[in-house]
Amino acid sequence: MAHYLPRSSLVLAQILSMFIPLVVASPDPAAMTYNVVSLGAKADGTTDSTQAFVSAWTKACGSTNPAMIYVPVGRFYLRQVVFNGPCNNNAIIMSIAGTLVAPSDYKVLGNTANWLVFEHVDGVTISGGILDAQGTALWACKASGNTCPAGATTLEFSNSNNIVVSALSSLNSQMFHIVVNGCQNVKMQGIRVTADGNSPNTDGIHVQLSSSVTILDSKIKTGDDCISIGPGTTNLWVENVECGPGHGISIGSLGKDQQEAGVQNVTVKTVTFTDTQNGVRIKSWGRPSNGFARNILFQHAIMMNVQNPIVIDQNYCPDNKGCPGQISGVKISDVTYQDIHGTSATEIAMKFDCSSGNPCSNIKLEDVKLTYNNQAAQASCNHAAGISTGFVQPTSCL
Ligand SMILES: *[C@@H]1O[C@H](CO)[C@@H](O)[C@H](O)[C@H]1NC(C)=O
């Protein structure tokens, strides 16, 4: 990935090695590995290891060479950890063989927005590991109607570039599992998200104000959106994802703010939705905004008993406040649905409920087959224009 040696020193090393072979050896790679246990972490699941992780990060981030933080097998109890940059190198790998465990008492993280957060970093890879946020007590509190803290996002990357996350599992997050905010060039592969289908606000992966984010080969079971795509997301690629239970893959909610960055160039392909509330959804508030969503491709999706397989809803307005005339300012255009098959759990499998002030334009349907109770499902359109080609069932209402 990154070049961490200045080119001049590489050339110098090559020249020197011609004359004095073996003297200019590369440094011992072990010297740049920081094992959290050597720094005082305990793998017993109860001893607070926060300080050991902070020490490991301080050393890795301060290193002028590439560095590795190693977390061995075992359970490591951590309060909030902020992995802050900028760092002195742009090649830090956190290799996790074990499990990081959040406090089971939700009052410890309380209203802290995040549990594990990387900020202002460049070139960080997280490989492996389980993040166990122990969110069940907070969900129960929220379900009881008592006053509870909002809860923390499990893992957030904020204002960072060149991030890789692979083979990571996130379990029972208090709030969102993974958030990508204000980042460029993020690749996530082999992510597993697991939480109860009734757990509140436990979105799997949320992306906003970010570009060139790729999410591949992941399985997400949770209580809210499997993937949610917020304002300011551009060049997002999602491929080979299994979603369910959950609320599907959503662009939105958009248009909450009057001034809002748009969503552009999003590809969602080869996804399976099982028993989800939605399949592929675009959702905006019914209120004034300069936001938009355009150049969106939903391709090769399988719907299995999905309540709203294809849906655009521009009338979102919880509590019916601040939505004059329910007219969304968000402009939705150039959205393609290609090769979408399967079963709907409701009669209306395809719903385009667009803004009366800003109708959806250039919606394209190609090779869609959605059934309800072994019969053709139905479609409903409001203020939506576009075309359909190939076999399209339910019959298009565009
Ligand atoms: C759209 O995004 C993809 C990555 O998801 C990128 O490869 C492509 O260049 C982008 N297209 C445009 C026109 O920016």
PDBQT file of the ligand as one rigid body, heavy atoms in Angstrom, charges set to zero:
ROOT
HETATM    1  C1  LIG A 401     -17.843   5.297  -9.304  1.00  0.00    +0.000 C 
HETATM    2  O1  LIG A 401     -17.340   4.618  -8.181  1.00  0.00    +0.000 OA
HETATM    3  C2  LIG A 401     -16.441   3.554  -8.495  1.00  0.00    +0.000 C 
HETATM    4  C3  LIG A 401     -16.028   2.922  -7.192  1.00  0.00    +0.000 C 
HETATM    5  O2  LIG A 401     -17.135   2.498  -6.488  1.00  0.00    +0.000 OA
HETATM    6  C4  LIG A 401     -15.243   4.086  -9.231  1.00  0.00    +0.000 C 
HETATM    7  O3  LIG A 401     -14.409   3.015  -9.602  1.00  0.00    +0.000 OA
HETATM    8  C5  LIG A 401     -15.705   4.846 -10.466  1.00  0.00    +0.000 C 
HETATM    9  O4  LIG A 401     -14.597   5.444 -11.076  1.00  0.00    +0.000 OA
HETATM   10  C6  LIG A 401     -16.706   5.928 -10.075  1.00  0.00    +0.000 C 
HETATM   11  N1  LIG A 401     -17.222   6.575 -11.265  1.00  0.00    +0.000 N 
HETATM   12  C7  LIG A 401     -17.192   7.886 -11.429  1.00  0.00    +0.000 C 
HETATM   13  C8  LIG A 401     -17.788   8.399 -12.702  1.00  0.00    +0.000 C 
HETATM   14  O5  LIG A 401     -16.708   8.649 -10.603  1.00  0.00    +0.000 OA
ENDROOT
TORSDOF 0
